[in-house]
Amino acid sequence: MTGSAAEVASQSRATSLDRITLSGLRARGYHGVLAAERDLGQEFVVDATLWLDLSSAAFHDDVTRTVHYGELAETLAGIVTGEPVNLIETLADRLVRACLRDGRVMRAEVTVHKPAAPIAVPFADVAVTIVRNRVDGVESVTAPAAAAGVVTDGG
């Protein structure tokens, strides 16, 4: 299935853009479905990649012409340590939306790692990645399956 012409154009622009990547941001949050996760909390690890044009920042050697990655890190950490949610999918969505608040960012990708997830078998990591694009100056959000008329059996 292919996207709309605007989405395809946006993705094409995004692949030719520069990137800022913030990897391994660690913060303690109280996210999860289980009561113990909400009570005890755990460390979450966030990776974020932003696609934008960095040519003006590079040419002028001016931090005000780019996304300040130190401020971005503080913002993302504040979301992780902030209001708890049940799902890391929801957390990742909040984080990616924060990345797109700066109008220069054309695309953002956020991965939330939950290395201490309550899984009964040995595992190295569990992670959710969400990607969002800005289309014609507006964030492009895919509707949830239920809102799109997709029916699932619930498990």
N, C-alpha and C positions, 0 to 999 in steps of 0.2 A: 504494500500500500504506500502511495506517495503522498506527500503533504501538499498544501496549497502552494501556489506560485510564490506567495510572499514568504512562506516558511522555507521553501527551497532557496530563494534568493538570500534570505537571512543566514541560512546555514552555509551557503557559498561564501558570503562576506565573512562569517565567523571563522572559516577555515583559513582565510588569508590575513586574519588579524593577529596581533601579538598576544602574548599570554602573561598573566601574573599567576603564579602558583604558590599557594601556602600549604605546606604538607606537615602532617603530624601535630597539629594543634591539639593540645590536651587540656581537658577541663572536666571537673567533676559535676555530674548532673544526677538528677533523681527521676529519670525517665524509665518507663517500663510498665508492664501490665501487673506484675506481681507486687504485693504489698512490701515485700522485703526490698525490692528495687527502689521503691518510693521512700522507704525509711532509711536505708543504709546508703543509697547512692552508689555510683561507680564512675570510673573514668571512661570518658568517650574521647575518641580521636577523630579529628576532622581534617579532611583534605579539600581544598577549594581551588578551582581554576577559573579565572576570569579572562574572557577574550575581549580585547579592546585595542584601539589604535594608540600605540605608545610613541609615535613619531614626534609629536609636539613636545612631550615631556623629555624625550631624549635630546631633541634639537636645542631646546631652551634650558636643559638641565634643571628642570623646575618641578618639584614634588607636587605643586598645586595643579599640574596638568596631567596627573595620573591618579590612580587609586592608591592611597597611602596604605601599604600593607600592614603597618603597625596598627593603624586605626581599624583596619579590616579585622585583624586578629582579635582586638579588644571587643569589637562588635559581635563577632562569632562566638567568642568565649562567653560573653554576656548572655547570649541566647541559650547556649548549652547549660549554663549555670542558673538560668532563669526558670520560668514557669514550666513545670513538668508536663510531659505528654506521655501517652501510652506507647506510641510507636516511634521507632527511629525514622520511619518514613515521614511522619509529621515533623519531626525535628529537622530532617534534611530539607524538607520543603521550606520551613521557616528560614533556614540558613541560606538557601539558594535565593530566596526572595530578598534577603538582606544584601546579598551580593549584587543584585540587580537594581538596588535603590539608586546607585550612581548611574545617571543616564548615559555615560560613556561606555558602560559595559554592555556589549551586544549579546553575550552568551555567558552563562555560568554553569559550572558543574561542581556539585558538592557530594562528597562521600562521607558518611558517618559510620565509623567503626565502633562496634560494641564488643571489645575483646573479652569482657567478663560476663557475657550474656548467660542467663541460666539455662544452659543446654546440658543434658545428662550425659552426653558422650564427648570424648576429647575432640577439641577443635582449635584451630589457630585464631580464627577471627570470623566475625559476621559483620557484613557491611551493606549499606543501602546507598546507591548513587542516584542522584536526581540531576537532570540537565534541563535548563530552561533557556529559551532564546528570546531576544527582544525583536519584535516584528513591527516595522514602521513606527519605531519609537515607543512601543508598548510591549510589556512583558507578555510572552505567549505562554498560556497555561493550557495543558490538556485537561479536559474535563474528566472527572472520575468516571469509572465504568458505569455506575448506577445512574449518574446524571446523563450519560450518553445513551441510555436505553439498553445497556448490556445487563443481562440477568445472569447471576451465578447461582449455583445450588447451595452456596454457603459452606461447602466443605464436605 
